[in-house]
Structures are given as structure tokens and as C-alpha cells.
């Protein structure tokens, strides 16, 4: 809050600049100033002249720290005076030093045929859809997806915003590197599959890629159908804050759209959800929604838009532009001081580069040329390897910090030794691996009773494996809605788990959530570290 910044003295100006620097650092390169508001939040407002002078000062301050300012909105206030008085909200955004652009990950959920891929195609390509699925063709990864029009794999799309708050996408940049270079804030959309058949892929996308937010897409003409409820439940179980987009409003009448909105509001207000729906109709609403949404997770903004006519698309862009990151810089720094730990989510073989792994760095810092160990293998060992180079959003990067997603090139390391769900950690960490673990779970839905010997697929972070129920503490069997501590055993190979990690399991219609409470660690001795000499050669 700033009341007015009219012609400050040199000393005061320096003080204000220092304050702005600190605010930008705290908000990881972003801050919102409200001018015409007293420190206690009283809306006083400024006259036209004072406001112009204040904005001029703010612009000078921003230039001094190397930031850009954008006026988000202006409002007139009723204050006891004849002159109209205004308050202004200004977004200050800095092109970050050390090339650290803000990166937010947004997972895209919703029923099959609700228009998820098309909406992303329109946002990232910058041109509207023709109503027959042209916009989504660039997002598909496989031929069968293009033929059936259904997403079956996880694909990533990027949308950038520059420091003035303008959209940077493929309409004016040819490559992803160009988008990265000209943006100070990046939004990575994780396009997930809507079809029920691909639910395991969707769960894997939500658990392993750790999205900051989720966007639930609901088609206006079908309303809440199919997997929409399930995806909503998944987002809530994993505590991912979500907002809702009602697409295809060009296809149906106003009454139908209103009916879908009412249906959504009713579901969100139910005791299980306990959310506060906020329908966004104007730029002003979008700004309010973005700020409130980040402060309290109970608020759920709802957008109604069309990918064909482009109606209300700008509101979603305004919202995404202002959306602040969930963690502040202090929390990220604390994570960076821990040991390096990288989750392996994807494995590729690239010609002339060798084996490449993609994933997220959950803690620590990873540099080019660093020596790490990867594991656990099927017999519980960890293998040594060297990080040859790092790429982040398709452009080379020297240092990877906690919470960032990237791909690492491992050179001639044998690909067959790797699988999804492994971790790469620093050698001195001495990681704990286990086959048997206990978790406190809630059974969400089960047809009969859940008892010993039952087999379920367990998802913990990037780990996905079948496990057997060894024991249910204090009870013989579980029914829907009951809580218990359960002991699981992995069927194939040991995994690296952490206490407190969120856990999801499923088997047919059985579903449950919980968190890991206890691990029965298998000790790994130093001499079981195998030295990888070259491709496929192991020496003991």
C-alpha cells in the first residue's frame, strides 16, 4: 500500500527503491502496488494530478531497479470531496537477474471432449480454433491421438508473459527458446488425458510433476460428466489449488451456461469441497480472483470462455499473468540448502547425446558436470553417473535450483538400467529405500471390504508400482470412508520413499488417499555402489 509518491526527496526516493527491491525479491520478481491506500488499508484515493505524479515516481523507481510497470486497474472511491478520487493497482515485474524466470506449472484436467487440448492450443499458438480441432493438432505426441482426437500421453505447453504483462506465445516467436528469452514469467501447462482408460497417466502427471495449480475444464453443453468429478477429487486429495474454465460457450444458449455454472457452484459448496466459487466476468474480477486465489485456497475462480469465438479468453490471460507463485523465495532457498534430489519421470535416448532423463529437482542444486548416484535398481543398488548437460524449457542452463523441472543428459549411461520412479541423489546422502512401508489411509470408494492380501497400484510422487496389503493395524477389514494405518509391500522392487509423502492408490473402482507414516529401510552399503565404466559394463 502506498498513499502517494509525489516528488519524494532524494533520501526518501532511495528508501523507496530499496523497499521495492526487497518486495520484488520476496515475490520472486513480482510485486503489486496499490496507490491511494493508507498503510492500514483505508481507501483514500488521489486526485488526477497526484495520481499522475505518483505513477511517474513509481516508473522512476522501477527503472532504477530494472523493472517494468503495468497498470492493472483503476477505481474511483467515494471520499468526502468534490474532486473525483482514484486508487490504482500497479503490477511491478522485473526481468530477473541470473535468468531465473518465474515458472508456474498448471495441470489441465477435465472430462474427455471438454476442450482441454484445444484451449491450450489457442493459448499457446495465439490463434483461435476452427471448431473442428485445428488448434490442438500441434499438441499431440502420437499418431493415434491425432486420429482419435484424444490425448493419451502427458504433453507440455508453454506460455510466457513479458515484464510488461503482454502474452508471449508461438504467434510471434518461432521456437521455445525465443519464448523463454523474451518472457519474465513462464507458465508450463501439463496437458493430461481426460479419458477414463488413461486415468493412471493422469494420476502420474498430477503426482510426479508437482503442479502448482490445476485448471479444470468443463464443457458448457455437457456440464459435469464422466471423469470431471474424479479429477476434481484428485486435485483436492493432492491439495492442488484449482480454478475452473467452462469452455464451448459459443455452442449453447446463455441459459445452458448458467445452468452449468449453477451445477458447479452447488458441487463446490458441498461439505466435502467447501470452496467459494467466484465467477469472473470482467478484468477487475480477474485481478481480484488471482490475488484472492493465491492467498486463500478456498476460493475457486470460474471462467466462461470459448476457444472458437475467443470470448473471455483475455480474462483468463489476465488471471494467469497476475497469478503469484505459491512459495516465496525464502522457502525455495531453504530447499536449495538440502542435498540434491532429482525425480526421474521420463527417459529418452537422443542421437549423438546419449541417454536423457526428464523430471523435477525436488531439493538442492544440480550443476553441470556433477557426480550423482541413481537408483534403486531391481536389487536395491545405486549406480554412479555424471550430469553432462542440463536443459530447461528447451534452452541450455548451467544450474538447476530446487522446484524446477528440467532434462539432464547423462552421456553414455545405459538406458536399460533406468526406469520411471527412480531418484538421482548426491552420493553422500545415503538414501533409504524400502519394500515394506506403512501409510495412514482413507478408503474413498470400494465395492466390498478391503482386507489383507489385496493388491493395489500405489502412486507416491513419481513412484508407481503394485503393492500388496500386508496388514491393517487394529482392524480386520476396511469399508468405504474408513481410516486406518495399513502396511504395504511392493511386489517387484524396492523404491525410494519419504515419510510424509502423499499417497494415492487405485485398483479398478477402489480408490484411496493417505500419507506415508513409516518405512522399513533396507540398508545400502557403500560397496554396493556399482561403478558404471561404459555402456553395459559393470565391474565389482
C-alpha positions as CSV (number, residue, x, y, z in Angstrom):
1,X,0.0,0.0,0.0
2,X,1.2,3.5,-0.9
3,X,-0.8,6.6,-0.2
4,X,1.1,8.9,-2.6
5,X,4.5,9.2,-4.1
6,X,4.5,12.9,-5.2
7,X,8.0,14.4,-5.6
8,X,9.9,12.5,-2.9
9,X,13.2,13.8,-1.6
10,X,16.3,12.1,-2.7
11,X,16.7,10.2,0.6
12,X,13.1,9.1,0.6
13,X,13.4,8.0,-3.1
14,X,16.4,5.8,-2.3
15,X,14.5,4.3,0.6
16,X,11.5,3.6,-1.7
17,X,13.8,1.9,-4.3
18,X,15.4,-0.3,-1.6
19,X,11.9,-1.3,-0.4
20,X,10.8,-2.1,-3.9
21,X,13.9,-4.3,-4.4
22,X,13.1,-6.2,-1.3
23,X,9.5,-6.6,-2.3
24,X,10.5,-7.9,-5.7
25,X,13.0,-10.3,-4.2
26,X,10.3,-11.6,-1.8
27,X,7.8,-12.1,-4.6
28,X,10.4,-13.8,-6.8
29,X,10.4,-10.9,-9.3
30,X,6.8,-9.6,-8.9
31,X,5.0,-7.2,-6.6
32,X,1.6,-5.4,-6.7
33,X,1.5,-1.8,-5.5
34,X,-1.8,-0.2,-4.5
35,X,-1.6,3.6,-4.8
36,X,-4.0,5.8,-2.9
37,X,-4.4,3.4,0.0
38,X,-3.2,4.2,3.5
39,X,-0.9,1.8,5.4
40,X,-3.8,0.5,7.4
41,X,-5.8,-0.3,4.2
42,X,-8.1,2.7,4.3
43,X,-9.1,3.6,0.7
44,X,-8.4,7.4,0.5
45,X,-7.8,7.9,-3.2
46,X,-5.8,10.6,-5.0
47,X,-6.8,13.3,-7.4
48,X,-5.9,13.1,-11.1
49,X,-2.8,15.2,-10.7
50,X,-1.4,13.5,-7.6
51,X,-2.0,10.1,-9.2
52,X,-0.1,11.1,-12.4
53,X,2.8,12.3,-10.3
54,X,2.8,9.2,-8.1
55,X,2.8,6.9,-11.2
56,X,5.7,8.9,-12.6
57,X,7.7,8.4,-9.4
58,X,6.8,4.7,-9.4
59,X,8.0,4.4,-13.0
60,X,11.3,6.1,-12.0
61,X,11.7,3.7,-9.1
62,X,11.0,0.7,-11.4
63,X,13.6,2.0,-13.9
64,X,16.2,2.2,-11.2
65,X,15.8,-1.5,-10.2
66,X,15.3,-2.6,-13.8
67,X,11.7,-3.5,-13.7
68,X,8.6,-2.6,-15.8
69,X,5.2,-1.5,-14.5
70,X,1.7,-2.2,-15.8
71,X,-1.5,-0.6,-14.5
72,X,-3.8,-3.5,-13.6
73,X,-6.9,-1.4,-12.8
74,X,-8.2,1.9,-11.6
75,X,-11.1,2.6,-9.3
76,X,-12.9,5.7,-8.2
77,X,-13.6,6.0,-4.4
78,X,-16.3,7.9,-2.7
79,X,-14.5,10.2,-0.3
80,X,-15.8,13.4,1.2
81,X,-14.6,15.8,-1.6
82,X,-15.8,17.4,-4.8
83,X,-12.9,16.2,-6.8
84,X,-13.1,12.6,-8.1
85,X,-10.5,10.5,-6.4
86,X,-9.0,7.3,-7.7
87,X,-6.9,4.3,-6.4
88,X,-4.7,2.4,-8.8
89,X,-3.3,-1.1,-8.7
90,X,0.1,-1.5,-10.4
91,X,2.0,-4.7,-11.2
92,X,5.8,-4.3,-11.0
93,X,7.7,-7.1,-12.7
94,X,11.4,-7.4,-13.0
95,X,13.3,-9.3,-15.7
96,X,15.0,-11.5,-13.2
97,X,18.8,-11.5,-12.8
98,X,20.6,-14.8,-13.4
99,X,17.9,-15.8,-16.0
100,X,15.6,-17.1,-13.2
101,X,12.2,-16.5,-14.8
102,X,9.2,-17.3,-12.7
103,X,7.9,-20.7,-13.6
104,X,4.4,-21.9,-12.7
105,X,3.2,-25.4,-13.5
106,X,-0.5,-25.7,-14.3
107,X,-2.1,-29.2,-14.7
108,X,-5.1,-29.3,-17.1
109,X,-7.8,-31.6,-16.0
110,X,-11.4,-32.3,-17.2
111,X,-13.6,-34.9,-18.8
112,X,-12.9,-36.4,-22.3
113,X,-14.0,-33.9,-25.1
114,X,-14.3,-30.9,-22.7
115,X,-11.8,-29.0,-24.9
116,X,-8.6,-29.1,-22.8
117,X,-6.1,-29.5,-25.6
118,X,-7.9,-27.1,-27.8
119,X,-7.9,-24.4,-25.1
120,X,-4.1,-24.9,-24.7
121,X,-3.6,-24.8,-28.4
122,X,-5.4,-21.5,-28.6
123,X,-3.5,-20.0,-25.6
124,X,0.0,-21.1,-26.8
125,X,-0.4,-20.8,-30.6
126,X,-2.2,-17.4,-30.4
127,X,-4.9,-18.2,-33.0
128,X,-8.5,-19.3,-32.5
129,X,-9.8,-22.8,-33.2
130,X,-12.0,-23.5,-36.2
131,X,-14.5,-25.6,-34.2
132,X,-13.1,-28.9,-35.7
133,X,-10.0,-29.3,-33.6
134,X,-7.3,-27.5,-35.6
135,X,-5.8,-25.8,-32.6
136,X,-5.0,-29.0,-30.7
137,X,-3.1,-30.7,-33.6
138,X,0.2,-29.2,-32.5
139,X,-0.1,-30.6,-29.0
140,X,-0.5,-34.2,-29.8
141,X,2.5,-36.5,-29.5
142,X,1.3,-39.7,-31.2
143,X,-0.4,-40.6,-34.4
144,X,-3.3,-42.4,-32.7
145,X,-4.0,-39.2,-30.7
146,X,-4.4,-37.2,-34.0
147,X,-6.6,-39.9,-35.4
148,X,-8.9,-40.3,-32.4
149,X,-8.6,-36.7,-31.2
150,X,-7.9,-37.9,-27.6
151,X,-4.9,-37.1,-25.5
152,X,-3.4,-40.3,-24.1
153,X,0.1,-39.1,-23.0
154,X,1.3,-36.1,-21.0
155,X,2.4,-33.2,-23.1
156,X,3.9,-29.9,-22.0
157,X,3.0,-26.5,-23.5
158,X,4.5,-23.2,-22.5
159,X,3.0,-19.7,-22.4
160,X,5.1,-16.7,-21.5
161,X,4.4,-13.2,-20.2
162,X,7.0,-10.4,-20.6
163,X,7.7,-7.9,-17.9
164,X,5.0,-5.5,-19.3
165,X,2.4,-8.2,-18.8
166,X,1.9,-9.0,-22.6
167,X,1.5,-12.6,-23.8
168,X,4.5,-14.2,-25.5
169,X,3.5,-17.3,-27.5
170,X,4.2,-19.1,-30.7
171,X,2.3,-16.4,-32.7
172,X,5.3,-14.1,-32.6
173,X,8.1,-16.4,-31.6
174,X,9.2,-19.4,-33.7
175,X,10.8,-21.6,-31.0
176,X,10.5,-22.3,-27.3
177,X,13.9,-20.7,-26.8
178,X,12.6,-17.3,-28.1
179,X,9.6,-17.5,-25.8
180,X,12.0,-18.2,-22.8
181,X,14.3,-15.3,-23.8
182,X,11.6,-12.7,-24.1
183,X,9.5,-13.7,-21.0
184,X,9.9,-12.9,-17.4
185,X,7.2,-15.3,-16.3
186,X,6.5,-18.7,-17.8
187,X,3.5,-20.9,-17.4
188,X,4.0,-24.6,-18.2
189,X,0.7,-26.3,-18.9
190,X,0.7,-30.1,-18.3
191,X,-1.9,-31.4,-20.7
192,X,-3.4,-34.6,-19.1
193,X,-5.7,-37.2,-20.6
194,X,-9.4,-37.0,-19.9
195,X,-10.5,-40.4,-20.9
196,X,-11.1,-42.9,-18.1
197,X,-8.9,-45.5,-19.8
198,X,-5.9,-43.2,-19.3
199,X,-6.6,-42.4,-15.6
200,X,-3.2,-43.9,-14.5
201,X,-1.4,-41.5,-16.8
202,X,-3.4,-38.6,-15.4
203,X,-2.6,-39.6,-11.8
204,X,1.1,-39.9,-12.7
205,X,1.0,-36.4,-14.2
206,X,-0.5,-35.0,-11.0
207,X,1.7,-36.8,-8.5
208,X,5.1,-36.7,-10.2
209,X,5.2,-33.3,-11.9
210,X,4.1,-31.5,-8.8
211,X,1.9,-28.8,-10.4
212,X,1.4,-25.5,-8.6
213,X,-2.2,-25.1,-9.8
214,X,-4.8,-27.2,-11.7
215,X,-7.2,-25.9,-14.3
216,X,-10.4,-28.0,-14.5
217,X,-12.0,-27.7,-17.9
218,X,-15.8,-28.3,-18.1
219,X,-17.7,-28.2,-21.3
220,X,-20.7,-25.9,-21.1
221,X,-23.0,-28.1,-23.1
222,X,-22.4,-31.4,-21.2
223,X,-21.8,-30.0,-17.7
224,X,-20.3,-32.2,-15.0
225,X,-20.0,-35.6,-16.5
226,X,-17.7,-38.6,-16.6
227,X,-14.3,-38.1,-15.1
228,X,-14.9,-34.5,-14.1
229,X,-15.8,-35.4,-10.5
230,X,-12.9,-37.8,-10.3
231,X,-10.4,-35.2,-11.5
232,X,-11.9,-32.7,-9.0
233,X,-11.5,-35.3,-6.3
234,X,-7.9,-36.0,-7.3
235,X,-7.0,-32.3,-7.2
236,X,-8.5,-32.0,-3.8
237,X,-6.9,-35.2,-2.5
238,X,-3.4,-33.9,-3.6
239,X,-4.2,-30.4,-2.2
240,X,-3.6,-28.7,-5.6
241,X,-5.4,-25.4,-5.7
242,X,-7.6,-25.4,-8.8
243,X,-9.7,-23.0,-10.9
244,X,-12.4,-23.9,-13.3
245,X,-12.8,-23.0,-17.0
246,X,-16.2,-23.6,-18.7
247,X,-15.4,-24.0,-22.4
248,X,-17.6,-24.1,-25.5
249,X,-19.9,-21.3,-24.5
250,X,-20.3,-20.5,-28.2
251,X,-22.2,-23.7,-28.7
252,X,-25.0,-23.2,-26.3
253,X,-27.5,-20.7,-25.1
254,X,-27.0,-18.4,-22.1
255,X,-29.4,-20.4,-20.0
256,X,-27.4,-23.6,-20.5
257,X,-24.1,-21.9,-19.5
258,X,-25.9,-20.5,-16.4
259,X,-27.2,-24.0,-15.6
260,X,-23.6,-25.4,-15.8
261,X,-22.3,-22.6,-13.6
262,X,-25.1,-23.3,-11.0
263,X,-24.3,-27.0,-11.1
264,X,-20.6,-26.3,-10.4
265,X,-21.4,-23.8,-7.7
266,X,-23.6,-26.4,-6.0
267,X,-20.9,-29.0,-6.1
268,X,-18.2,-26.7,-4.9
269,X,-20.3,-25.5,-1.9
270,X,-20.9,-29.1,-0.7
271,X,-19.4,-30.0,2.7
272,X,-16.7,-32.2,1.0
273,X,-15.4,-29.4,-1.1
274,X,-16.1,-26.3,1.0
275,X,-15.0,-23.9,-1.8
276,X,-16.1,-20.4,-2.5
277,X,-16.9,-20.1,-6.2
278,X,-16.1,-16.7,-7.8
279,X,-17.5,-16.1,-11.3
280,X,-15.2,-13.9,-13.4
281,X,-16.9,-11.5,-15.7
282,X,-14.6,-8.6,-16.1
283,X,-10.9,-7.6,-15.9
284,X,-11.5,-6.3,-12.5
285,X,-12.8,-9.7,-11.3
286,X,-9.8,-11.5,-12.9
287,X,-7.4,-9.3,-10.9
288,X,-9.3,-9.9,-7.7
289,X,-9.5,-13.6,-8.4
290,X,-5.8,-14.0,-9.0
291,X,-4.9,-12.2,-5.7
292,X,-7.5,-13.9,-3.6
293,X,-6.9,-17.3,-5.1
294,X,-3.2,-17.3,-4.1
295,X,-4.0,-16.1,-0.6
296,X,-6.8,-18.5,0.4
297,X,-7.1,-21.9,-1.3
298,X,-10.8,-22.0,-0.6
299,X,-11.7,-19.5,-3.4
300,X,-12.3,-21.2,-6.8
301,X,-12.5,-18.7,-9.7
302,X,-14.8,-19.8,-12.6
303,X,-14.2,-18.6,-16.2
304,X,-16.7,-19.0,-19.0
305,X,-14.9,-18.8,-22.4
306,X,-14.9,-20.1,-26.0
307,X,-11.8,-21.3,-27.9
308,X,-13.6,-20.7,-31.2
309,X,-15.1,-17.2,-30.8
310,X,-12.3,-16.1,-28.4
311,X,-14.9,-14.8,-25.9
312,X,-13.5,-14.0,-22.5
313,X,-10.1,-15.6,-23.4
314,X,-8.4,-12.3,-22.3
315,X,-9.8,-12.6,-18.8
316,X,-8.0,-16.0,-18.4
317,X,-4.8,-14.4,-19.7
318,X,-5.1,-11.5,-17.2
319,X,-5.6,-14.0,-14.4
320,X,-2.6,-16.2,-15.5
321,X,-0.4,-13.1,-15.8
322,X,-1.1,-11.9,-12.2
323,X,-1.1,-15.4,-10.6
324,X,1.7,-15.3,-8.0
325,X,3.8,-18.3,-7.1
326,X,2.9,-20.4,-4.1
327,X,6.3,-20.4,-2.5
328,X,8.2,-17.3,-1.6
329,X,11.9,-17.0,-2.2
330,X,12.7,-17.9,1.5
331,X,11.2,-21.4,1.3
332,X,12.9,-22.0,-2.0
333,X,16.3,-21.1,-0.5
334,X,15.7,-23.5,2.4
335,X,15.1,-26.3,-0.1
336,X,18.2,-25.4,-2.1
337,X,20.4,-25.9,1.0
338,X,19.4,-29.6,1.3
339,X,21.0,-32.5,-0.6
340,X,20.4,-32.8,-4.3
341,X,17.4,-35.0,-5.2
342,X,16.1,-35.3,-8.7
343,X,13.0,-37.3,-9.6
344,X,13.1,-39.2,-12.9
345,X,9.8,-39.0,-14.7
346,X,10.8,-39.6,-18.4
347,X,13.7,-41.3,-20.1
348,X,14.7,-40.7,-23.7
349,X,17.6,-41.7,-26.0
350,X,18.7,-38.7,-28.1
351,X,21.0,-39.3,-31.1
352,X,24.6,-38.0,-30.5
353,X,23.7,-37.1,-26.9
354,X,23.0,-40.4,-25.4
355,X,20.6,-41.1,-22.5
356,X,18.5,-38.1,-21.3
357,X,16.2,-38.1,-18.3
358,X,13.4,-35.6,-17.6
359,X,12.0,-34.7,-14.2
360,X,11.8,-32.3,-11.3
361,X,14.6,-31.3,-8.9
362,X,12.8,-31.6,-5.5
363,X,15.6,-30.3,-3.4
364,X,19.1,-29.0,-3.5
365,X,21.0,-27.6,-6.5
366,X,22.3,-29.5,-9.5
367,X,25.2,-28.3,-11.7
368,X,26.6,-29.4,-15.0
369,X,29.4,-32.0,-14.5
370,X,28.1,-33.1,-11.1
371,X,28.5,-36.7,-10.0
372,X,25.3,-38.2,-8.6
373,X,24.0,-41.7,-7.9
374,X,20.8,-43.1,-9.4
375,X,18.6,-45.9,-8.1
376,X,17.2,-48.0,-6.6
377,X,17.8,-50.8,-9.2
378,X,15.8,-54.0,-9.1
379,X,18.2,-55.4,-6.5
380,X,18.2,-52.2,-4.5
381,X,21.6,-50.8,-5.6
382,X,22.6,-47.2,-6.6
383,X,24.7,-46.6,-9.7
384,X,27.1,-43.7,-10.2
385,X,26.6,-41.3,-13.1
386,X,27.7,-37.8,-14.2
387,X,25.4,-35.0,-15.4
388,X,26.8,-33.9,-18.7
389,X,24.4,-31.0,-19.5
390,X,21.1,-29.5,-18.4
391,X,18.2,-28.1,-20.4
392,X,15.3,-26.2,-19.0
393,X,12.3,-25.4,-21.2
394,X,14.4,-26.4,-24.2
395,X,17.2,-23.9,-23.6
396,X,20.6,-24.7,-22.0
397,X,21.0,-23.9,-18.4
398,X,24.0,-24.2,-16.1
399,X,22.5,-24.6,-12.7
400,X,19.2,-26.2,-11.7
401,X,17.5,-25.0,-8.4
402,X,15.0,-26.7,-6.2
403,X,11.5,-26.9,-7.6
404,X,12.4,-26.6,-11.2
405,X,11.7,-29.1,-14.0
406,X,14.4,-29.9,-16.5
407,X,16.1,-32.6,-18.6
408,X,19.6,-33.9,-17.8
409,X,21.9,-35.5,-20.4
410,X,23.8,-38.5,-18.9
411,X,26.1,-39.3,-21.8
412,X,26.8,-43.0,-22.5
413,X,24.9,-44.3,-19.4
414,X,23.0,-47.5,-20.3
415,X,19.3,-46.7,-20.7
416,X,18.1,-50.2,-19.7
417,X,19.3,-49.6,-16.1
418,X,16.9,-46.7,-15.7
419,X,13.1,-46.6,-15.2
420,X,10.5,-44.1,-14.2
421,X,10.3,-43.6,-10.5
422,X,14.0,-43.6,-9.7
423,X,15.8,-40.8,-8.0
424,X,19.1,-39.2,-8.6
425,X,20.7,-38.0,-5.3
426,X,24.1,-36.8,-4.1
427,X,26.3,-39.7,-3.1
428,X,26.8,-38.5,0.5
429,X,23.1,-38.6,1.2
430,X,23.0,-42.4,1.8
431,X,19.4,-42.7,0.6
432,X,16.9,-45.0,2.4
433,X,15.0,-47.5,0.3
434,X,12.2,-49.8,1.3
435,X,10.0,-52.6,0.1
436,X,7.6,-52.5,3.0
437,X,6.1,-49.3,4.3
438,X,3.2,-48.2,6.4
439,X,0.7,-45.4,5.5
440,X,-2.3,-43.8,7.1
441,X,-5.1,-44.1,4.5
442,X,-8.7,-43.2,3.9
443,X,-10.6,-45.6,1.7
444,X,-12.6,-43.3,-0.7
445,X,-14.5,-45.9,-2.6
446,X,-14.6,-49.7,-2.5
447,X,-17.1,-52.2,-3.7
448,X,-16.8,-54.8,-0.9
449,X,-14.4,-54.8,2.0
450,X,-10.7,-54.0,1.8
451,X,-8.6,-56.6,3.6
452,X,-5.2,-58.3,3.9
453,X,-3.7,-59.7,0.6
454,X,-5.5,-57.1,-1.5
455,X,-3.4,-55.8,-4.5
456,X,-3.5,-52.1,-5.4
457,X,-1.4,-49.8,-7.6
458,X,0.3,-47.2,-5.4
459,X,1.3,-43.7,-6.5
460,X,3.7,-41.8,-4.3
461,X,5.3,-38.9,-6.1
462,X,6.9,-40.3,-9.2
463,X,6.8,-43.9,-7.9
464,X,4.1,-46.1,-9.4
465,X,4.0,-49.8,-8.5
466,X,1.7,-52.6,-7.5
467,X,1.7,-53.3,-3.8
468,X,0.1,-56.0,-1.6
469,X,-1.7,-55.1,1.6
470,X,0.3,-57.0,4.3
471,X,-1.6,-55.9,7.4
472,X,-4.3,-53.5,8.6
473,X,-3.5,-52.3,12.1
474,X,-6.3,-52.7,14.6
475,X,-8.9,-53.9,12.1
476,X,-9.6,-57.0,10.0
477,X,-11.1,-55.1,7.1
478,X,-11.9,-51.7,5.9
479,X,-15.1,-50.3,4.3
480,X,-15.7,-47.1,2.2
481,X,-14.9,-43.9,4.2
482,X,-12.9,-45.6,7.0
483,X,-9.4,-44.6,8.2
484,X,-6.6,-46.9,9.2
485,X,-2.9,-47.5,9.2
486,X,-2.0,-50.1,6.6
487,X,1.2,-51.9,5.8
488,X,2.0,-52.3,2.1
489,X,4.7,-54.4,0.4
490,X,5.9,-53.6,-3.1
491,X,5.7,-56.6,-5.5
492,X,8.7,-56.1,-7.8
493,X,11.5,-53.9,-6.5
494,X,12.3,-51.6,-3.6
495,X,11.6,-47.8,-4.0
496,X,12.9,-44.6,-2.5
497,X,10.2,-43.1,-0.4
498,X,10.0,-40.3,2.2
499,X,7.9,-40.2,5.4
500,X,5.0,-37.7,5.0
501,X,4.8,-38.2,1.2
502,X,1.2,-38.1,-0.2
503,X,-0.1,-41.4,-1.4
504,X,-2.8,-42.4,-3.8
505,X,-3.8,-46.0,-4.6
506,X,-6.3,-47.5,-7.0
507,X,-7.5,-50.9,-8.3
508,X,-10.4,-51.0,-10.6
509,X,-13.1,-48.9,-8.8
510,X,-11.2,-49.0,-5.5
511,X,-9.6,-45.7,-4.6
512,X,-7.9,-44.3,-1.5
513,X,-5.6,-41.5,-0.4
514,X,-3.2,-41.1,2.5
515,X,0.4,-40.4,3.5
516,X,3.4,-42.5,4.3
517,X,4.0,-42.8,8.1
518,X,6.7,-45.4,8.5
519,X,9.4,-47.1,6.3
520,X,11.2,-50.4,6.9
521,X,14.5,-49.3,5.5
522,X,16.9,-51.7,3.6
523,X,20.4,-50.6,4.3
524,X,22.6,-50.0,1.3
525,X,26.4,-50.2,2.0
526,X,29.0,-48.2,0.1
527,X,30.4,-51.3,-1.5
528,X,27.2,-52.0,-3.3
529,X,27.6,-48.8,-5.4
530,X,28.5,-50.1,-8.8
531,X,30.9,-48.1,-10.9
532,X,29.5,-47.6,-14.3
533,X,32.5,-47.7,-16.6
534,X,30.9,-47.6,-20.0
535,X,27.7,-48.7,-21.7
536,X,26.7,-52.1,-20.3
537,X,30.0,-52.8,-18.5
538,X,29.8,-53.3,-14.8
539,X,32.8,-54.0,-12.6
540,X,32.6,-55.0,-8.9
